[in-house]
Amino acid sequence: MVTESSRSHVYAPKYQPDPISDEDLIRGYLLSLGASGRRPKTLETYGDSIRSLSDYARVHGLPNLAAMGVQDVRHWLAYLYERGNKPGAVSVRWRSVNTFFRWCLREGEREINPMEKISPPRIAEEIQPFYTPEDVEKVLKA
């Protein structure tokens, strides 16, 4: 006697599996980065950035990382500025989250990258102070 395997989608067409948890997504992403040879400091920076977004979403009742939309990410970026983060710091967060969402696309965890519609933060170019030869001599003597 041959039995057929279950075809639950036939009997339960509206069944939706539970979305993957934020922590499982982050863990998988960091594992992928580590396996590709990224440095521990890079893993820490990327993990902190993504967890920051995840924590913000949880506290403010926004969707999890697998379902998050463009406006949700924009709210988080605005929040970072409101908290006093400089554009350079926000840029690091933006890049970290962007690479995360690109990874989610490749892995099939998301269908769109919300970061594609969000421009990276602009960082003003600062002219670094100029040191005279006398300044350098003072430092070398100290």
Chimera marker file (.cmm) of the C-alpha trace (Angstrom):
<marker_set name="trace">
<marker id="1" x="0.000" y="0.000" z="0.000" r="1" g="1" b="0" radius="0.5"/>
<marker id="2" x="1.407" y="3.373" z="-1.020" r="1" g="1" b="0" radius="0.5"/>
<marker id="3" x="0.623" y="6.374" z="1.137" r="1" g="1" b="0" radius="0.5"/>
<marker id="4" x="0.869" y="9.950" z="0.025" r="1" g="1" b="0" radius="0.5"/>
<marker id="5" x="2.727" y="12.499" z="2.015" r="1" g="1" b="0" radius="0.5"/>
<marker id="6" x="0.680" y="15.160" z="3.713" r="1" g="1" b="0" radius="0.5"/>
<marker id="7" x="-0.360" y="18.097" z="1.591" r="1" g="1" b="0" radius="0.5"/>
<marker id="8" x="-1.342" y="20.499" z="4.319" r="1" g="1" b="0" radius="0.5"/>
<marker id="9" x="-1.511" y="23.408" z="1.898" r="1" g="1" b="0" radius="0.5"/>
<marker id="10" x="-4.440" y="21.651" z="0.249" r="1" g="1" b="0" radius="0.5"/>
<marker id="11" x="-6.352" y="21.340" z="3.500" r="1" g="1" b="0" radius="0.5"/>
<marker id="12" x="-5.221" y="24.579" z="5.100" r="1" g="1" b="0" radius="0.5"/>
<marker id="13" x="-4.626" y="27.117" z="2.338" r="1" g="1" b="0" radius="0.5"/>
<marker id="14" x="-4.491" y="30.061" z="4.740" r="1" g="1" b="0" radius="0.5"/>
<marker id="15" x="-1.835" y="28.469" z="6.917" r="1" g="1" b="0" radius="0.5"/>
<marker id="16" x="1.115" y="30.767" z="7.408" r="1" g="1" b="0" radius="0.5"/>
<marker id="17" x="4.195" y="29.489" z="9.222" r="1" g="1" b="0" radius="0.5"/>
<marker id="18" x="5.393" y="31.566" z="12.125" r="1" g="1" b="0" radius="0.5"/>
<marker id="19" x="7.909" y="34.174" z="10.985" r="1" g="1" b="0" radius="0.5"/>
<marker id="20" x="11.487" y="33.508" z="11.947" r="1" g="1" b="0" radius="0.5"/>
<marker id="21" x="12.490" y="35.269" z="15.153" r="1" g="1" b="0" radius="0.5"/>
<marker id="22" x="14.757" y="38.296" z="15.062" r="1" g="1" b="0" radius="0.5"/>
<marker id="23" x="17.367" y="36.519" z="17.146" r="1" g="1" b="0" radius="0.5"/>
<marker id="24" x="17.395" y="33.510" z="14.808" r="1" g="1" b="0" radius="0.5"/>
<marker id="25" x="17.819" y="35.809" z="11.802" r="1" g="1" b="0" radius="0.5"/>
<marker id="26" x="20.629" y="37.734" z="13.475" r="1" g="1" b="0" radius="0.5"/>
<marker id="27" x="22.369" y="34.550" z="14.586" r="1" g="1" b="0" radius="0.5"/>
<marker id="28" x="22.198" y="33.121" z="11.056" r="1" g="1" b="0" radius="0.5"/>
<marker id="29" x="23.493" y="36.340" z="9.537" r="1" g="1" b="0" radius="0.5"/>
<marker id="30" x="26.436" y="36.597" z="11.926" r="1" g="1" b="0" radius="0.5"/>
<marker id="31" x="27.259" y="32.943" z="11.336" r="1" g="1" b="0" radius="0.5"/>
<marker id="32" x="27.324" y="33.634" z="7.600" r="1" g="1" b="0" radius="0.5"/>
<marker id="33" x="29.606" y="36.641" z="8.087" r="1" g="1" b="0" radius="0.5"/>
<marker id="34" x="31.910" y="34.694" z="10.390" r="1" g="1" b="0" radius="0.5"/>
<marker id="35" x="32.092" y="31.823" z="7.924" r="1" g="1" b="0" radius="0.5"/>
<marker id="36" x="33.170" y="34.271" z="5.225" r="1" g="1" b="0" radius="0.5"/>
<marker id="37" x="36.092" y="35.431" z="7.349" r="1" g="1" b="0" radius="0.5"/>
<marker id="38" x="34.831" y="38.701" z="8.811" r="1" g="1" b="0" radius="0.5"/>
<marker id="39" x="36.673" y="39.945" z="11.866" r="1" g="1" b="0" radius="0.5"/>
<marker id="40" x="35.122" y="39.643" z="15.341" r="1" g="1" b="0" radius="0.5"/>
<marker id="41" x="34.892" y="43.451" z="15.664" r="1" g="1" b="0" radius="0.5"/>
<marker id="42" x="32.916" y="43.596" z="12.419" r="1" g="1" b="0" radius="0.5"/>
<marker id="43" x="30.559" y="40.904" z="13.677" r="1" g="1" b="0" radius="0.5"/>
<marker id="44" x="30.088" y="42.838" z="16.908" r="1" g="1" b="0" radius="0.5"/>
<marker id="45" x="29.362" y="46.114" z="15.094" r="1" g="1" b="0" radius="0.5"/>
<marker id="46" x="26.883" y="44.523" z="12.688" r="1" g="1" b="0" radius="0.5"/>
<marker id="47" x="25.194" y="42.539" z="15.451" r="1" g="1" b="0" radius="0.5"/>
<marker id="48" x="24.838" y="45.626" z="17.674" r="1" g="1" b="0" radius="0.5"/>
<marker id="49" x="23.301" y="47.623" z="14.829" r="1" g="1" b="0" radius="0.5"/>
<marker id="50" x="20.749" y="44.980" z="13.908" r="1" g="1" b="0" radius="0.5"/>
<marker id="51" x="19.850" y="44.302" z="17.533" r="1" g="1" b="0" radius="0.5"/>
<marker id="52" x="19.362" y="48.048" z="18.005" r="1" g="1" b="0" radius="0.5"/>
<marker id="53" x="16.789" y="48.040" z="15.197" r="1" g="1" b="0" radius="0.5"/>
<marker id="54" x="15.143" y="44.893" z="16.550" r="1" g="1" b="0" radius="0.5"/>
<marker id="55" x="14.938" y="46.329" z="20.089" r="1" g="1" b="0" radius="0.5"/>
<marker id="56" x="13.515" y="49.600" z="18.779" r="1" g="1" b="0" radius="0.5"/>
<marker id="57" x="10.861" y="47.729" z="16.806" r="1" g="1" b="0" radius="0.5"/>
<marker id="58" x="9.871" y="45.605" z="19.791" r="1" g="1" b="0" radius="0.5"/>
<marker id="59" x="9.592" y="48.594" z="22.162" r="1" g="1" b="0" radius="0.5"/>
<marker id="60" x="7.579" y="50.654" z="19.669" r="1" g="1" b="0" radius="0.5"/>
<marker id="61" x="5.259" y="47.855" z="18.520" r="1" g="1" b="0" radius="0.5"/>
<marker id="62" x="6.707" y="47.633" z="15.006" r="1" g="1" b="0" radius="0.5"/>
<marker id="63" x="6.969" y="44.418" z="12.951" r="1" g="1" b="0" radius="0.5"/>
<marker id="64" x="9.892" y="42.064" z="13.419" r="1" g="1" b="0" radius="0.5"/>
<marker id="65" x="12.896" y="42.121" z="11.088" r="1" g="1" b="0" radius="0.5"/>
<marker id="66" x="11.394" y="39.603" z="8.663" r="1" g="1" b="0" radius="0.5"/>
<marker id="67" x="8.320" y="41.796" z="8.091" r="1" g="1" b="0" radius="0.5"/>
<marker id="68" x="9.668" y="45.306" z="8.684" r="1" g="1" b="0" radius="0.5"/>
<marker id="69" x="8.890" y="47.996" z="6.120" r="1" g="1" b="0" radius="0.5"/>
<marker id="70" x="10.624" y="51.113" z="4.857" r="1" g="1" b="0" radius="0.5"/>
<marker id="71" x="8.799" y="53.482" z="7.217" r="1" g="1" b="0" radius="0.5"/>
<marker id="72" x="9.719" y="51.345" z="10.224" r="1" g="1" b="0" radius="0.5"/>
<marker id="73" x="13.414" y="51.636" z="9.400" r="1" g="1" b="0" radius="0.5"/>
<marker id="74" x="13.054" y="55.384" z="8.767" r="1" g="1" b="0" radius="0.5"/>
<marker id="75" x="11.519" y="55.821" z="12.229" r="1" g="1" b="0" radius="0.5"/>
<marker id="76" x="14.509" y="54.021" z="13.744" r="1" g="1" b="0" radius="0.5"/>
<marker id="77" x="17.034" y="56.145" z="11.841" r="1" g="1" b="0" radius="0.5"/>
<marker id="78" x="15.243" y="59.335" z="12.931" r="1" g="1" b="0" radius="0.5"/>
<marker id="79" x="15.293" y="58.026" z="16.502" r="1" g="1" b="0" radius="0.5"/>
<marker id="80" x="19.069" y="57.541" z="16.287" r="1" g="1" b="0" radius="0.5"/>
<marker id="81" x="19.491" y="61.194" z="15.308" r="1" g="1" b="0" radius="0.5"/>
<marker id="82" x="17.093" y="62.307" z="18.069" r="1" g="1" b="0" radius="0.5"/>
<marker id="83" x="19.240" y="60.462" z="20.596" r="1" g="1" b="0" radius="0.5"/>
<marker id="84" x="22.218" y="62.571" z="19.528" r="1" g="1" b="0" radius="0.5"/>
<marker id="85" x="24.028" y="60.118" z="17.246" r="1" g="1" b="0" radius="0.5"/>
<marker id="86" x="26.306" y="61.801" z="14.752" r="1" g="1" b="0" radius="0.5"/>
<marker id="87" x="25.855" y="61.158" z="11.023" r="1" g="1" b="0" radius="0.5"/>
<marker id="88" x="28.960" y="58.939" z="10.985" r="1" g="1" b="0" radius="0.5"/>
<marker id="89" x="27.491" y="56.663" z="13.653" r="1" g="1" b="0" radius="0.5"/>
<marker id="90" x="24.112" y="56.544" z="11.906" r="1" g="1" b="0" radius="0.5"/>
<marker id="91" x="25.923" y="55.726" z="8.662" r="1" g="1" b="0" radius="0.5"/>
<marker id="92" x="27.560" y="52.688" z="10.298" r="1" g="1" b="0" radius="0.5"/>
<marker id="93" x="24.136" y="51.522" z="11.518" r="1" g="1" b="0" radius="0.5"/>
<marker id="94" x="22.626" y="52.110" z="8.063" r="1" g="1" b="0" radius="0.5"/>
<marker id="95" x="25.355" y="50.097" z="6.311" r="1" g="1" b="0" radius="0.5"/>
<marker id="96" x="25.105" y="47.254" z="8.827" r="1" g="1" b="0" radius="0.5"/>
<marker id="97" x="21.338" y="46.967" z="8.491" r="1" g="1" b="0" radius="0.5"/>
<marker id="98" x="21.518" y="47.296" z="4.704" r="1" g="1" b="0" radius="0.5"/>
<marker id="99" x="23.925" y="44.360" z="4.395" r="1" g="1" b="0" radius="0.5"/>
<marker id="100" x="21.713" y="42.385" z="6.776" r="1" g="1" b="0" radius="0.5"/>
<marker id="101" x="18.597" y="42.931" z="4.674" r="1" g="1" b="0" radius="0.5"/>
<marker id="102" x="20.516" y="42.064" z="1.483" r="1" g="1" b="0" radius="0.5"/>
<marker id="103" x="21.550" y="38.801" z="3.159" r="1" g="1" b="0" radius="0.5"/>
<marker id="104" x="17.888" y="38.167" z="4.094" r="1" g="1" b="0" radius="0.5"/>
<marker id="105" x="16.959" y="38.504" z="0.403" r="1" g="1" b="0" radius="0.5"/>
<marker id="106" x="19.643" y="36.029" z="-0.676" r="1" g="1" b="0" radius="0.5"/>
<marker id="107" x="18.535" y="33.569" z="2.004" r="1" g="1" b="0" radius="0.5"/>
<marker id="108" x="14.858" y="33.878" z="1.063" r="1" g="1" b="0" radius="0.5"/>
<marker id="109" x="13.813" y="35.318" z="4.426" r="1" g="1" b="0" radius="0.5"/>
<marker id="110" x="12.478" y="38.520" z="2.828" r="1" g="1" b="0" radius="0.5"/>
<marker id="111" x="11.174" y="39.528" z="-0.569" r="1" g="1" b="0" radius="0.5"/>
<marker id="112" x="12.322" y="43.155" z="-0.496" r="1" g="1" b="0" radius="0.5"/>
<marker id="113" x="15.130" y="45.167" z="1.055" r="1" g="1" b="0" radius="0.5"/>
<marker id="114" x="13.559" y="48.195" z="2.756" r="1" g="1" b="0" radius="0.5"/>
<marker id="115" x="16.944" y="49.923" z="2.692" r="1" g="1" b="0" radius="0.5"/>
<marker id="116" x="16.802" y="50.245" z="-1.106" r="1" g="1" b="0" radius="0.5"/>
<marker id="117" x="14.439" y="53.195" z="-0.685" r="1" g="1" b="0" radius="0.5"/>
<marker id="118" x="16.435" y="54.861" z="2.092" r="1" g="1" b="0" radius="0.5"/>
<marker id="119" x="19.447" y="56.934" z="1.124" r="1" g="1" b="0" radius="0.5"/>
<marker id="120" x="22.530" y="56.543" z="3.285" r="1" g="1" b="0" radius="0.5"/>
<marker id="121" x="23.135" y="59.336" z="5.791" r="1" g="1" b="0" radius="0.5"/>
<marker id="122" x="25.162" y="62.207" z="4.445" r="1" g="1" b="0" radius="0.5"/>
<marker id="123" x="28.383" y="62.825" z="6.284" r="1" g="1" b="0" radius="0.5"/>
<marker id="124" x="29.801" y="66.330" z="6.068" r="1" g="1" b="0" radius="0.5"/>
<marker id="125" x="33.437" y="66.444" z="5.143" r="1" g="1" b="0" radius="0.5"/>
<marker id="126" x="35.448" y="67.986" z="7.929" r="1" g="1" b="0" radius="0.5"/>
<marker id="127" x="38.753" y="69.650" z="7.391" r="1" g="1" b="0" radius="0.5"/>
<marker id="128" x="41.188" y="68.126" z="9.809" r="1" g="1" b="0" radius="0.5"/>
<marker id="129" x="43.300" y="70.499" z="11.879" r="1" g="1" b="0" radius="0.5"/>
<marker id="130" x="46.643" y="71.388" z="10.411" r="1" g="1" b="0" radius="0.5"/>
<marker id="131" x="49.687" y="70.894" z="12.583" r="1" g="1" b="0" radius="0.5"/>
<marker id="132" x="52.698" y="73.116" z="12.145" r="1" g="1" b="0" radius="0.5"/>
<marker id="133" x="56.205" y="71.711" z="12.394" r="1" g="1" b="0" radius="0.5"/>
<marker id="134" x="56.445" y="73.439" z="15.789" r="1" g="1" b="0" radius="0.5"/>
<marker id="135" x="53.349" y="71.563" z="17.001" r="1" g="1" b="0" radius="0.5"/>
<marker id="136" x="54.883" y="68.272" z="15.898" r="1" g="1" b="0" radius="0.5"/>
<marker id="137" x="58.156" y="69.124" z="17.700" r="1" g="1" b="0" radius="0.5"/>
<marker id="138" x="56.256" y="69.846" z="20.923" r="1" g="1" b="0" radius="0.5"/>
<marker id="139" x="54.489" y="66.480" z="20.731" r="1" g="1" b="0" radius="0.5"/>
<marker id="140" x="57.708" y="64.624" z="20.003" r="1" g="1" b="0" radius="0.5"/>
<marker id="141" x="59.458" y="66.258" z="22.966" r="1" g="1" b="0" radius="0.5"/>
<marker id="142" x="56.617" y="65.470" z="25.359" r="1" g="1" b="0" radius="0.5"/>
<link id1="1" id2="2" r="1" g="1" b="0" radius="0.2"/>
<link id1="2" id2="3" r="1" g="1" b="0" radius="0.2"/>
<link id1="3" id2="4" r="1" g="1" b="0" radius="0.2"/>
<link id1="4" id2="5" r="1" g="1" b="0" radius="0.2"/>
<link id1="5" id2="6" r="1" g="1" b="0" radius="0.2"/>
<link id1="6" id2="7" r="1" g="1" b="0" radius="0.2"/>
<link id1="7" id2="8" r="1" g="1" b="0" radius="0.2"/>
<link id1="8" id2="9" r="1" g="1" b="0" radius="0.2"/>
<link id1="9" id2="10" r="1" g="1" b="0" radius="0.2"/>
<link id1="10" id2="11" r="1" g="1" b="0" radius="0.2"/>
<link id1="11" id2="12" r="1" g="1" b="0" radius="0.2"/>
<link id1="12" id2="13" r="1" g="1" b="0" radius="0.2"/>
<link id1="13" id2="14" r="1" g="1" b="0" radius="0.2"/>
<link id1="14" id2="15" r="1" g="1" b="0" radius="0.2"/>
<link id1="15" id2="16" r="1" g="1" b="0" radius="0.2"/>
<link id1="16" id2="17" r="1" g="1" b="0" radius="0.2"/>
<link id1="17" id2="18" r="1" g="1" b="0" radius="0.2"/>
<link id1="18" id2="19" r="1" g="1" b="0" radius="0.2"/>
<link id1="19" id2="20" r="1" g="1" b="0" radius="0.2"/>
<link id1="20" id2="21" r="1" g="1" b="0" radius="0.2"/>
<link id1="21" id2="22" r="1" g="1" b="0" radius="0.2"/>
<link id1="22" id2="23" r="1" g="1" b="0" radius="0.2"/>
<link id1="23" id2="24" r="1" g="1" b="0" radius="0.2"/>
<link id1="24" id2="25" r="1" g="1" b="0" radius="0.2"/>
<link id1="25" id2="26" r="1" g="1" b="0" radius="0.2"/>
<link id1="26" id2="27" r="1" g="1" b="0" radius="0.2"/>
<link id1="27" id2="28" r="1" g="1" b="0" radius="0.2"/>
<link id1="28" id2="29" r="1" g="1" b="0" radius="0.2"/>
<link id1="29" id2="30" r="1" g="1" b="0" radius="0.2"/>
<link id1="30" id2="31" r="1" g="1" b="0" radius="0.2"/>
<link id1="31" id2="32" r="1" g="1" b="0" radius="0.2"/>
<link id1="32" id2="33" r="1" g="1" b="0" radius="0.2"/>
<link id1="33" id2="34" r="1" g="1" b="0" radius="0.2"/>
<link id1="34" id2="35" r="1" g="1" b="0" radius="0.2"/>
<link id1="35" id2="36" r="1" g="1" b="0" radius="0.2"/>
<link id1="36" id2="37" r="1" g="1" b="0" radius="0.2"/>
<link id1="37" id2="38" r="1" g="1" b="0" radius="0.2"/>
<link id1="38" id2="39" r="1" g="1" b="0" radius="0.2"/>
<link id1="39" id2="40" r="1" g="1" b="0" radius="0.2"/>
<link id1="40" id2="41" r="1" g="1" b="0" radius="0.2"/>
<link id1="41" id2="42" r="1" g="1" b="0" radius="0.2"/>
<link id1="42" id2="43" r="1" g="1" b="0" radius="0.2"/>
<link id1="43" id2="44" r="1" g="1" b="0" radius="0.2"/>
<link id1="44" id2="45" r="1" g="1" b="0" radius="0.2"/>
<link id1="45" id2="46" r="1" g="1" b="0" radius="0.2"/>
<link id1="46" id2="47" r="1" g="1" b="0" radius="0.2"/>
<link id1="47" id2="48" r="1" g="1" b="0" radius="0.2"/>
<link id1="48" id2="49" r="1" g="1" b="0" radius="0.2"/>
<link id1="49" id2="50" r="1" g="1" b="0" radius="0.2"/>
<link id1="50" id2="51" r="1" g="1" b="0" radius="0.2"/>
<link id1="51" id2="52" r="1" g="1" b="0" radius="0.2"/>
<link id1="52" id2="53" r="1" g="1" b="0" radius="0.2"/>
<link id1="53" id2="54" r="1" g="1" b="0" radius="0.2"/>
<link id1="54" id2="55" r="1" g="1" b="0" radius="0.2"/>
<link id1="55" id2="56" r="1" g="1" b="0" radius="0.2"/>
<link id1="56" id2="57" r="1" g="1" b="0" radius="0.2"/>
<link id1="57" id2="58" r="1" g="1" b="0" radius="0.2"/>
<link id1="58" id2="59" r="1" g="1" b="0" radius="0.2"/>
<link id1="59" id2="60" r="1" g="1" b="0" radius="0.2"/>
<link id1="60" id2="61" r="1" g="1" b="0" radius="0.2"/>
<link id1="61" id2="62" r="1" g="1" b="0" radius="0.2"/>
<link id1="62" id2="63" r="1" g="1" b="0" radius="0.2"/>
<link id1="63" id2="64" r="1" g="1" b="0" radius="0.2"/>
<link id1="64" id2="65" r="1" g="1" b="0" radius="0.2"/>
<link id1="65" id2="66" r="1" g="1" b="0" radius="0.2"/>
<link id1="66" id2="67" r="1" g="1" b="0" radius="0.2"/>
<link id1="67" id2="68" r="1" g="1" b="0" radius="0.2"/>
<link id1="68" id2="69" r="1" g="1" b="0" radius="0.2"/>
<link id1="69" id2="70" r="1" g="1" b="0" radius="0.2"/>
<link id1="70" id2="71" r="1" g="1" b="0" radius="0.2"/>
<link id1="71" id2="72" r="1" g="1" b="0" radius="0.2"/>
<link id1="72" id2="73" r="1" g="1" b="0" radius="0.2"/>
<link id1="73" id2="74" r="1" g="1" b="0" radius="0.2"/>
<link id1="74" id2="75" r="1" g="1" b="0" radius="0.2"/>
<link id1="75" id2="76" r="1" g="1" b="0" radius="0.2"/>
<link id1="76" id2="77" r="1" g="1" b="0" radius="0.2"/>
<link id1="77" id2="78" r="1" g="1" b="0" radius="0.2"/>
<link id1="78" id2="79" r="1" g="1" b="0" radius="0.2"/>
<link id1="79" id2="80" r="1" g="1" b="0" radius="0.2"/>
<link id1="80" id2="81" r="1" g="1" b="0" radius="0.2"/>
<link id1="81" id2="82" r="1" g="1" b="0" radius="0.2"/>
<link id1="82" id2="83" r="1" g="1" b="0" radius="0.2"/>
<link id1="83" id2="84" r="1" g="1" b="0" radius="0.2"/>
<link id1="84" id2="85" r="1" g="1" b="0" radius="0.2"/>
<link id1="85" id2="86" r="1" g="1" b="0" radius="0.2"/>
<link id1="86" id2="87" r="1" g="1" b="0" radius="0.2"/>
<link id1="87" id2="88" r="1" g="1" b="0" radius="0.2"/>
<link id1="88" id2="89" r="1" g="1" b="0" radius="0.2"/>
<link id1="89" id2="90" r="1" g="1" b="0" radius="0.2"/>
<link id1="90" id2="91" r="1" g="1" b="0" radius="0.2"/>
<link id1="91" id2="92" r="1" g="1" b="0" radius="0.2"/>
<link id1="92" id2="93" r="1" g="1" b="0" radius="0.2"/>
<link id1="93" id2="94" r="1" g="1" b="0" radius="0.2"/>
<link id1="94" id2="95" r="1" g="1" b="0" radius="0.2"/>
<link id1="95" id2="96" r="1" g="1" b="0" radius="0.2"/>
<link id1="96" id2="97" r="1" g="1" b="0" radius="0.2"/>
<link id1="97" id2="98" r="1" g="1" b="0" radius="0.2"/>
<link id1="98" id2="99" r="1" g="1" b="0" radius="0.2"/>
<link id1="99" id2="100" r="1" g="1" b="0" radius="0.2"/>
<link id1="100" id2="101" r="1" g="1" b="0" radius="0.2"/>
<link id1="101" id2="102" r="1" g="1" b="0" radius="0.2"/>
<link id1="102" id2="103" r="1" g="1" b="0" radius="0.2"/>
<link id1="103" id2="104" r="1" g="1" b="0" radius="0.2"/>
<link id1="104" id2="105" r="1" g="1" b="0" radius="0.2"/>
<link id1="105" id2="106" r="1" g="1" b="0" radius="0.2"/>
<link id1="106" id2="107" r="1" g="1" b="0" radius="0.2"/>
<link id1="107" id2="108" r="1" g="1" b="0" radius="0.2"/>
<link id1="108" id2="109" r="1" g="1" b="0" radius="0.2"/>
<link id1="109" id2="110" r="1" g="1" b="0" radius="0.2"/>
<link id1="110" id2="111" r="1" g="1" b="0" radius="0.2"/>
<link id1="111" id2="112" r="1" g="1" b="0" radius="0.2"/>
<link id1="112" id2="113" r="1" g="1" b="0" radius="0.2"/>
<link id1="113" id2="114" r="1" g="1" b="0" radius="0.2"/>
<link id1="114" id2="115" r="1" g="1" b="0" radius="0.2"/>
<link id1="115" id2="116" r="1" g="1" b="0" radius="0.2"/>
<link id1="116" id2="117" r="1" g="1" b="0" radius="0.2"/>
<link id1="117" id2="118" r="1" g="1" b="0" radius="0.2"/>
<link id1="118" id2="119" r="1" g="1" b="0" radius="0.2"/>
<link id1="119" id2="120" r="1" g="1" b="0" radius="0.2"/>
<link id1="120" id2="121" r="1" g="1" b="0" radius="0.2"/>
<link id1="121" id2="122" r="1" g="1" b="0" radius="0.2"/>
<link id1="122" id2="123" r="1" g="1" b="0" radius="0.2"/>
<link id1="123" id2="124" r="1" g="1" b="0" radius="0.2"/>
<link id1="124" id2="125" r="1" g="1" b="0" radius="0.2"/>
<link id1="125" id2="126" r="1" g="1" b="0" radius="0.2"/>
<link id1="126" id2="127" r="1" g="1" b="0" radius="0.2"/>
<link id1="127" id2="128" r="1" g="1" b="0" radius="0.2"/>
<link id1="128" id2="129" r="1" g="1" b="0" radius="0.2"/>
<link id1="129" id2="130" r="1" g="1" b="0" radius="0.2"/>
<link id1="130" id2="131" r="1" g="1" b="0" radius="0.2"/>
<link id1="131" id2="132" r="1" g="1" b="0" radius="0.2"/>
<link id1="132" id2="133" r="1" g="1" b="0" radius="0.2"/>
<link id1="133" id2="134" r="1" g="1" b="0" radius="0.2"/>
<link id1="134" id2="135" r="1" g="1" b="0" radius="0.2"/>
<link id1="135" id2="136" r="1" g="1" b="0" radius="0.2"/>
<link id1="136" id2="137" r="1" g="1" b="0" radius="0.2"/>
<link id1="137" id2="138" r="1" g="1" b="0" radius="0.2"/>
<link id1="138" id2="139" r="1" g="1" b="0" radius="0.2"/>
<link id1="139" id2="140" r="1" g="1" b="0" radius="0.2"/>
<link id1="140" id2="141" r="1" g="1" b="0" radius="0.2"/>
<link id1="141" id2="142" r="1" g="1" b="0" radius="0.2"/>
</marker_set>
